[in-house]
Amino acid sequence: MKKGFLLILFISVVLGLYFFTPVRDYLSKEGFVTLEAWIRSQGVLAPLIFGLIYIIATVFALPGSVLTVSGGILFGTLWGTLINLVSATLGASLAFLLTRYLGREFIEKWTRGKLKRFDQKIGEHGFTTVFYLRLVPIFPFNLLNFSLGLTQIRFRDYFLATLLGMVPGAFVYTSIGGASHYLDLNDPGAWLDYRIWGPFVLVILLSLVPKLFKFLRTRRRIGNGYE
């Protein structure tokens, strides 16, 4: 009962922040410009403050892609990617633990044991499953953070797979922001620059890596006479 109350309270806080506070305004283009200017003015504390904002935004399921681009604008591609990656991983981990503590018991009762059978399958390959889902973003980032907390995936596997699997995506979005230092993103011709389209090509190629490993594994099994 206590966990159910806390879950309802958390959802209410998220909705309240979005609809009844200035948070909603900061999700607009003008709002982010104001926020970025304030972060810049914080000097050496800017990376820490930005990271905390990113973590909080992730826990409250606010859109992270705009923040990731902003990290590139503020800190450049290299440092921005590192700050974004660490912040996103910590935020995703907190969301995972929050859901595991507040929501899993309720979902187990609601599904009447069906979740347990699903857990047995996903738990055997927890790291691989999370890594693939992060590497190939089929599902929204925030949805995965909370939904995976309902499974029996070990936190260690979730944390490491999230950290490693998000590297390409973090690099791509951050590089877009970082490119703004030397390219005018409002100019359509700028998107023909390799520094813009190059990271996207890299992610596409990386997304094919799991399929390649699966193909090679299948060929090996056939070669060994298992099929």
C-alpha positions as CSV (number, residue, x, y, z in Angstrom):
1,M,0.0,0.0,0.0
2,K,2.8,2.4,0.9
3,K,4.6,1.7,-2.4
4,G,1.4,2.2,-4.3
5,F,1.0,5.6,-2.7
6,L,4.6,6.6,-3.5
7,L,4.1,5.5,-7.1
8,I,1.0,7.6,-7.4
9,L,2.8,10.5,-5.7
10,F,5.7,10.3,-8.1
11,I,3.5,10.3,-11.2
12,S,1.6,13.2,-9.8
13,V,4.8,15.2,-9.2
14,V,5.9,14.5,-12.8
15,L,2.7,15.7,-14.2
16,G,2.6,18.7,-11.9
17,L,6.1,19.7,-12.8
18,Y,5.3,19.6,-16.5
19,F,1.9,21.3,-16.5
20,F,2.1,23.8,-13.5
21,T,5.7,24.9,-13.3
22,P,8.2,26.8,-15.5
23,V,9.8,23.4,-16.5
24,R,7.4,23.2,-19.4
25,D,8.7,26.6,-20.7
26,Y,12.3,25.4,-20.6
27,L,11.4,22.6,-23.0
28,S,10.8,25.2,-25.7
29,K,13.5,26.6,-27.9
30,E,13.5,30.0,-26.2
31,G,13.5,28.4,-22.8
32,F,16.6,26.3,-23.6
33,V,18.4,29.4,-24.8
34,T,17.8,31.0,-21.5
35,L,18.8,27.9,-19.6
36,E,22.0,27.5,-21.6
37,A,23.0,31.1,-21.0
38,W,22.5,30.6,-17.2
39,I,24.5,27.4,-17.2
40,R,27.4,29.1,-19.1
41,S,27.5,31.9,-16.4
42,Q,28.3,29.3,-13.7
43,G,31.9,28.9,-14.8
44,V,33.7,25.8,-13.6
45,L,30.5,24.5,-12.0
46,A,28.7,24.5,-15.3
47,P,29.4,20.8,-16.1
48,L,28.2,19.7,-12.6
49,I,25.1,21.9,-12.8
50,F,24.2,20.7,-16.3
51,G,24.8,17.1,-15.3
52,L,22.4,17.4,-12.3
53,I,19.8,19.0,-14.5
54,Y,20.2,16.1,-17.0
55,I,19.9,13.5,-14.2
56,I,16.8,15.1,-12.7
57,A,15.2,15.5,-16.1
58,T,15.8,11.8,-16.9
59,V,14.3,10.7,-13.6
60,F,11.2,12.8,-14.3
61,A,11.0,11.4,-17.9
62,L,11.5,14.8,-19.6
63,P,12.9,14.7,-23.2
64,G,16.6,14.0,-23.1
65,S,17.5,14.5,-26.8
66,V,17.4,18.3,-26.5
67,L,19.5,18.3,-23.4
68,T,22.0,16.0,-25.2
69,V,22.3,18.5,-28.1
70,S,22.7,21.3,-25.5
71,G,25.6,19.4,-23.9
72,G,27.4,19.6,-27.3
73,I,26.6,23.3,-27.6
74,L,27.9,24.1,-24.1
75,F,30.9,21.8,-23.8
76,G,31.8,20.7,-27.4
77,T,31.6,17.3,-28.8
78,L,34.3,15.5,-26.8
79,W,33.5,16.8,-23.3
80,G,29.8,17.1,-24.1
81,T,29.6,13.4,-25.0
82,L,31.3,12.4,-21.8
83,I,29.1,14.6,-19.6
84,N,25.9,13.6,-21.4
85,L,26.8,9.9,-21.3
86,V,27.6,9.9,-17.5
87,S,24.5,12.0,-16.7
88,A,22.1,10.0,-18.9
89,T,23.4,6.7,-17.4
90,L,23.1,7.9,-13.8
91,G,19.6,9.3,-14.5
92,A,18.5,6.1,-16.2
93,S,19.9,4.0,-13.3
94,L,17.9,6.1,-10.8
95,A,14.7,5.7,-12.9
96,F,15.4,1.9,-13.1
97,L,15.8,1.6,-9.3
98,L,12.8,3.8,-8.6
99,T,10.6,1.7,-10.8
100,R,12.0,-1.5,-9.3
101,Y,11.2,-0.3,-5.8
102,L,7.8,1.3,-6.4
103,G,6.3,-0.5,-9.4
104,R,7.4,-4.1,-9.6
105,E,5.2,-5.5,-6.9
106,F,2.1,-3.9,-8.3
107,I,2.9,-5.1,-11.8
108,E,3.5,-8.7,-10.6
109,K,0.0,-8.7,-8.9
110,W,-1.6,-7.1,-12.0
111,T,-0.1,-9.6,-14.5
112,R,-0.7,-12.6,-12.1
113,G,2.6,-14.3,-12.7
114,K,3.0,-13.6,-16.4
115,L,5.9,-11.2,-15.7
116,K,7.8,-14.0,-13.9
117,R,7.9,-16.1,-17.1
118,F,9.0,-13.1,-19.1
119,D,11.7,-12.4,-16.5
120,Q,13.2,-15.9,-16.8
121,K,13.7,-15.3,-20.5
122,I,15.1,-11.8,-20.3
123,G,17.1,-12.4,-17.2
124,E,19.3,-15.0,-18.8
125,H,20.6,-12.5,-21.3
126,G,20.2,-9.3,-19.3
127,F,23.3,-7.5,-20.5
128,T,22.9,-8.4,-24.1
129,T,19.2,-7.4,-24.2
130,V,19.8,-4.0,-22.6
131,F,22.9,-3.4,-24.7
132,Y,21.0,-4.1,-27.9
133,L,18.0,-2.0,-26.9
134,R,20.3,0.9,-26.1
135,L,22.5,0.5,-29.2
136,V,19.5,0.3,-31.5
137,P,17.0,2.8,-30.1
138,I,13.8,1.0,-31.1
139,F,12.0,2.2,-28.0
140,P,12.1,5.6,-26.4
141,F,14.9,6.2,-23.9
142,N,12.6,7.1,-20.9
143,L,10.3,4.2,-21.6
144,L,13.2,1.7,-21.4
145,N,14.4,3.3,-18.1
146,F,11.2,2.6,-16.3
147,S,10.0,-0.6,-18.0
148,L,13.3,-2.5,-17.5
149,G,13.0,-1.7,-13.8
150,L,10.0,-4.0,-13.8
151,T,12.2,-7.0,-14.9
152,Q,14.7,-9.1,-13.0
153,I,17.6,-7.8,-14.9
154,R,20.5,-7.4,-12.5
155,F,21.3,-3.7,-11.9
156,R,25.0,-4.3,-12.7
157,D,24.1,-5.6,-16.2
158,Y,21.6,-2.8,-16.7
159,F,24.1,-0.1,-15.7
160,L,27.0,-1.4,-17.8
161,A,24.9,-2.2,-20.9
162,T,23.2,1.3,-20.6
163,L,26.6,3.0,-20.3
164,L,28.2,1.2,-23.3
165,G,25.1,0.9,-25.5
166,M,24.4,4.7,-25.3
167,V,27.9,5.8,-26.5
168,P,27.0,6.0,-30.2
169,G,23.7,7.8,-29.7
170,A,25.2,10.2,-27.1
171,F,28.0,11.0,-29.6
172,V,25.7,11.7,-32.5
173,Y,23.3,14.0,-30.7
174,T,26.2,15.8,-28.9
175,S,28.1,16.2,-32.1
176,I,25.2,18.1,-33.6
177,G,25.4,20.6,-30.8
178,G,29.2,20.6,-31.0
179,A,29.0,21.4,-34.7
180,S,27.2,24.6,-34.0
181,H,30.5,26.1,-32.9
182,Y,31.8,26.1,-36.5
183,L,28.6,25.6,-38.6
184,D,25.4,27.4,-38.9
185,L,22.8,24.7,-38.4
186,N,20.1,27.0,-39.8
187,D,21.8,26.8,-43.1
188,P,20.5,23.7,-45.0
189,G,23.9,23.4,-46.7
190,A,25.5,22.8,-43.3
191,W,23.8,19.4,-43.1
192,L,25.9,18.2,-46.1
193,D,29.1,18.7,-44.0
194,Y,30.6,15.3,-42.9
195,R,30.8,16.6,-39.4
196,I,27.0,16.5,-39.3
197,W,26.1,13.4,-41.3
198,G,29.2,11.4,-40.4
199,P,28.0,10.5,-36.8
200,F,24.7,9.4,-38.2
201,V,26.4,7.0,-40.6
202,L,28.5,5.7,-37.8
203,V,25.4,4.9,-35.7
204,I,23.7,3.1,-38.6
205,L,26.8,1.0,-39.1
206,L,27.0,0.2,-35.4
207,S,23.4,-0.7,-35.3
208,L,24.2,-3.5,-37.8
209,V,26.8,-5.0,-35.5
210,P,24.3,-7.1,-33.5
211,K,22.8,-8.4,-36.7
212,L,26.2,-9.3,-38.0
213,F,27.1,-11.2,-34.8
214,K,23.7,-13.0,-34.9
215,F,24.3,-14.0,-38.5
216,L,27.8,-15.3,-37.8
217,R,26.6,-17.2,-34.8
218,T,23.9,-18.9,-36.9
219,R,26.4,-19.8,-39.6
220,R,28.7,-21.3,-37.0
221,R,25.9,-23.4,-35.5
222,I,25.0,-24.6,-38.9
223,G,28.7,-25.4,-39.7
224,N,29.0,-27.4,-36.4
225,G,26.0,-29.4,-37.4
226,Y,23.5,-28.1,-34.8
227,E,20.9,-27.3,-37.4
